[in-house]
Amino acid sequence: MFSVPEVTPEEAKKILEEEGDKVVLLDVRTPPEHFQLRIPNSLFIPLDELRFKYNELPKDKKYIVYCRSGERSTFATYFLRQLGYEAYNLAGGIITWPYEKESGAA
């Protein structure tokens, strides 16, 4: 498995509160997963599409990447870091996120 920097949900929440629009929550799950449940204000790019869409992501932002449990987001974080992005994996994924979540149509 790849080794990438991780943040806990608590650390991620603090970063989001302190740095606001300088931070992007990136959801790399599948469309049905994203539709079913997501962290509010997440940018959604499925892992399968990330290799084609990464160039749409501004490099002056910090990315906190998540999936369901943290495995796919580890790969996505590694990929983004190799391309020069400041990216961190959300440890444990959305299943460990104890804060607000939303479901259904955004």
C-alpha positions as CSV (number, residue, x, y, z in Angstrom):
1,M,0.0,0.0,0.0
2,F,1.1,3.6,-0.6
3,S,2.2,5.8,2.3
4,V,0.5,9.2,2.2
5,P,-0.1,11.9,4.8
6,E,-3.4,11.4,6.6
7,V,-5.6,13.6,8.7
8,T,-8.1,12.3,11.2
9,P,-11.7,13.6,10.9
10,E,-11.0,15.9,13.9
11,E,-8.0,17.3,12.2
12,A,-9.8,17.7,8.9
13,K,-12.7,19.5,10.5
14,K,-10.3,21.9,12.2
15,I,-8.4,22.6,8.9
16,L,-11.8,23.2,7.1
17,E,-12.9,25.7,9.8
18,E,-9.6,27.5,10.0
19,E,-8.6,27.6,6.3
20,G,-12.1,27.8,4.7
21,D,-12.0,28.1,0.9
22,K,-8.3,27.3,0.7
23,V,-9.3,23.7,1.4
24,V,-11.2,21.3,-0.9
25,L,-12.9,18.1,0.3
26,L,-12.5,15.7,-2.6
27,D,-14.9,12.7,-2.8
28,V,-13.5,9.9,-5.0
29,R,-16.2,7.4,-4.5
30,T,-18.7,6.2,-7.2
31,P,-21.7,8.3,-8.3
32,P,-24.2,6.1,-6.3
33,E,-22.1,6.3,-3.2
34,H,-21.9,10.1,-3.5
35,F,-25.6,10.5,-4.2
36,Q,-26.5,8.3,-1.2
37,L,-24.3,10.1,1.4
38,R,-21.6,12.8,1.3
39,I,-19.8,15.4,3.4
40,P,-21.4,18.8,2.5
41,N,-19.6,21.0,0.0
42,S,-17.5,18.1,-1.3
43,L,-16.1,18.2,-4.8
44,F,-17.0,15.0,-6.5
45,I,-14.6,13.3,-8.9
46,P,-14.8,9.5,-9.0
47,L,-11.4,7.8,-8.7
48,D,-11.8,6.3,-12.2
49,E,-12.1,9.8,-13.6
50,L,-9.4,11.5,-11.6
51,R,-6.6,10.7,-14.0
52,F,-8.6,12.6,-16.7
53,K,-9.8,15.5,-14.5
54,Y,-7.0,16.3,-12.1
55,N,-5.9,19.2,-14.3
56,E,-9.2,20.9,-13.5
57,L,-8.0,21.1,-9.8
58,P,-6.2,24.4,-8.8
59,K,-2.8,23.7,-7.4
60,D,-3.1,26.6,-4.9
61,K,-5.6,24.6,-2.8
62,K,-5.2,22.0,-0.1
63,Y,-7.1,18.7,-0.7
64,I,-8.6,16.4,1.8
65,V,-9.5,13.3,-0.1
66,Y,-12.1,10.7,1.1
67,C,-13.8,7.6,0.0
68,R,-15.8,5.1,2.1
69,S,-13.1,3.6,4.2
70,G,-9.8,5.3,3.1
71,E,-8.4,2.8,0.6
72,R,-9.4,4.5,-2.7
73,S,-8.6,7.9,-1.3
74,T,-5.1,6.7,-0.3
75,F,-4.5,5.9,-4.0
76,A,-6.0,9.2,-5.1
77,T,-4.0,11.2,-2.5
78,Y,-0.8,9.4,-3.7
79,F,-1.6,10.2,-7.3
80,L,-2.3,13.9,-6.6
81,R,0.9,14.3,-4.5
82,Q,2.9,12.8,-7.3
83,L,1.6,15.6,-9.5
84,G,2.5,18.3,-7.0
85,Y,-0.8,18.8,-5.2
86,E,-1.0,19.3,-1.4
87,A,-3.3,16.4,-0.7
88,Y,-4.1,14.4,2.5
89,N,-6.1,11.3,3.0
90,L,-9.1,11.4,5.4
91,A,-8.2,8.5,7.7
92,G,-11.0,5.9,7.8
93,G,-13.1,7.6,5.1
94,I,-16.6,8.9,5.4
95,I,-17.6,6.0,7.7
96,T,-15.5,7.6,10.5
97,W,-16.7,11.2,9.8
98,P,-18.8,12.1,12.9
99,Y,-19.8,15.5,11.6
100,E,-22.5,16.7,9.2
101,K,-23.4,14.6,6.2
102,E,-26.0,15.0,3.5
103,S,-27.9,12.6,1.2
104,G,-29.9,12.6,-2.0
105,A,-29.6,15.3,-4.6
106,A,-27.1,18.0,-3.9
